[in-house]
Amino acid sequence: APPAAKQPASVTADETASGLPPSISPMTAAELQGVPQYIKGRNSLGKINGCVTALNDVLAARAELLVKAPHKLSEAQRDQVKAWKELQAAHGTAQKPVLREEDLR
């Protein structure tokens, strides 16, 4: 039998299906072992999963803003929500989460 195809990291991408914010599953030690050394470099499982946790925090904060009534948002937050919606519309990804570079700082 041929070897099983490797599956990418699990991401819940549809924001409306579950009602939960999208998230990325942590990488397992087995998944990291399958990464070639030249790609892995000096990254450890802890560093990678630290980044995953940080991304999940950003996605959760984004989801929290998206469900708030616009009148309860600050002007900066309304601008951020507007930018996300425009980005989603521009890329035809209305149900998939999008982030801007600024969101990751």
PyMOL commands that set and color helices and strands:
alter all, ss='L'
color gray80, all
select helices_A, chain A and resi 29-33+37-40+45-67+70-72+75-91+101-104
alter helices_A, ss='H'
color red, helices_A
deselect
rebuild
show_as cartoon
